[in-house]
Amino acid sequence: MPLLPGGTVIQLREIERVFQVGDEAVRALDAIDLRVQPGEYIAIMGPSGSGKSTLLNIIGLLDRPNRGVYQLDEVDTTDLSDQAQAAVRRHKIGFVFQFFHLVPRLSAVENIELPLILAGIDAAERKSRVRSALAALGLTDRARHRPDQLSGGQRQRVAIARATIMQPQIILADEPTGNLDRASGKEVIEILENLNQSGMTLIMVTHDPFLGSRANRQIQMVDGRVETDTGGP
């Protein structure tokens, strides 16, 4: 997939996110400014409760900030309707989670095909794309297996295929190796890095310093703020 022409993929300005917990207002994100260029490979790191996953959810349009502006490809997403945000997510952003979030009753093929069905892609195109994705990730012989019939590494490969089947510009990975053994984790991170090398922007949340060091840019978060940002353009 080619790099996007010019500009920034992501621009966050003064982003704040506050959660009400009982009588207390918890500031999960505090005045976050962030620019992400096309094709970057970023690791977001920090202790539990530092705001890493909240930031990823804002970038992925799974949550809305209380204050600030989020532009994606120069479009202000902050005030988009839920339906419009869903359309942006479907076509521009792929998600990979620690616990896979596959539909248990669906086979590998059906899980991968689901975004294409939701996007209204015709059956012939769906089958062609899914067949290619299964082959690329070494899953052809597991196509009809349900998630409970797959190993952790195989489930995460299915999740990656589902995340990228719409050919998004951005992959957001939240602890993508956190539920895998070392060998499966290495395989998964190499798949994600190959996708990044093909032109996709990869933003990964991780607690693992070794995984974080593999990224070209490391963002360290503490108490909802960016403490350090190294290796960026």
Order of alpha helices (4+ residues) and beta strands (2+ residues): beta-beta-beta-alpha-beta-beta-alpha-beta-alpha-alpha-alpha-beta-alpha-beta-alpha-beta-beta
